[in-house]
Amino acid sequence: MEKNLEEAVKSYRLSAEKGDADARYQLGLVYYFGQGAPKNKAEAMNWFHKAADQGHVEAQVALGKVYNSDESEPNNRAKAIKWFKKAADQGHANARFYLGRVYDSGEGAFNDKAKAVKWYKKAADQGHADARFFLGLAYKTGEGAPEDKPEAIKLWRKAADQGHADAQFILGLTYASADGAPEDKPEAIKWFQKAADQGHPDALFILGLAYESGEGAPEDKAEAVKLFQKAADQGHAGAQFILAVAYDRGDDAPENKALALKWYQKAADQGLAEAQFNLGVIYDFGEGAPENKALALNLYQKAADQGHVDAQFNLGSLYYSDEKDTPNDKEEAIKWFQKAADQGHADAQFYIGESYRLGEGAPRDEAEAAKWYQKAADQGHADAQYNLAHCYYQGKGVTKNKAEALIWLQKAIAQGHFKALKQYLRVANRDSKK
């Protein structure tokens, strides 16, 4: 095989030196990919240029692609446009599509949605599936073209019929969400299935959700897990997370803590807050992996920084704790409890109340304590209801009100709060003796 390649390279060189444009292009490919000769980008570009200057359309496209992918020189984007345009003017569909992509995704002067649409149209009219897909997006969003969802769907259908997986997937989304077309779950599933059959990770994931829930497809947990596995193997963070949950809980798959840990880690490494939180819980409590408070803290931090409310609360709890291997920083704890409380987290609201009552991490302030107990109590937090009752009974932070105290004790009792029951009976017994 190597000998044949070497012979082919000799032949290309002889013809190239005689001015044969195609041989010059082929020789450029040899040096660019290092097949038949050592890789040599400079030599490849030399031969591509010679062929392109003779009007060789594939060489012009090759130059455009090389310049477009090389950001080391500021004027490379302009050079890419120059060579794509030469090929596009010769009717080359791929060059027209590439020009559309350059203008669609470029920055500054090279970002021109109208020009992108112009070149997408030219390529789409030649049956270019990728161009049809991106032109459809332009009509869907109204960027570079008037918003026209029916036209977008028409273009996506043409691309989908050519086997374009992204077009098949977006058609599935269109029919599932009734965005531009009437809602049609069977039609949505049909297109998701076509895309999934080509290994489209998002389609595999959504199809998995359909089989898991039985919405749009027969409920089939085993099939759902298979689909999640395929998507997860391609790096789909959502599928990795759901797969981890399945192995963690043993609901839709046999319980396997090691596999759960593996898939949580993969999803967490991609920045998925839910996975970071669940992985944090595993290391925090040592269930499924050895306890590691430092690692738990780091994972909670990552999820909390993304606004994950439970991670914010757990992060606050680790800072608040006096246990070994925890930071024990009450002020930092209050900061994270506050963030969770602002999102309505009842436990966080309760602990802020505790902090103000005890003067730990915040100034002692009975009124603030009562305020936060009230917020948590209103959400049914039994300990907060009990503490709020105490505030009303003692007149701490609120106007003394025995009737109100009894109301909150009753609410806590209804949730099985034993201390509230004891306090209620004590008060009732005291009143009966008067």
Secondary structure, DSSP 8 states (H G I E B T S, - for coil): -HHHHHHHHHHHHHHHHTT-HHHHHHHHHHHHHTSSS---HHHHHHHHHHHHHTT-HHHHHHHHHHHHH--SSTTHHHHHHHHHHHHHTTT-HHHHHHHHHHHHH--GGG--HHHHHHHHHHHHHTT-HHHHHHHHHHHHHTSSS---HHHHHHHHHHHHHTT-HHHHHHHHHHHHHTSSS---HHHHHHHHHHHHHTT-HHHHHHHHHHHHHTSSS---HHHHHHHHHHHHHTT-HHHHHHHHHHHHHTSSS---HHHHHHHHHHHHHTT-HHHHHHHHHHHHHTSSS---HHHHHHHHHHHHHTT-HHHHHHHHHHHH--STTS---HHHHHHHHHHHHHTT-HHHHHHHHHHHHHTSSS---HHHHHHHHHHHHHTT-HHHHHHHHHHHHHTSSS---HHHHHHHHHHHHTTT-HHHHHHHHHHHHHHHH-
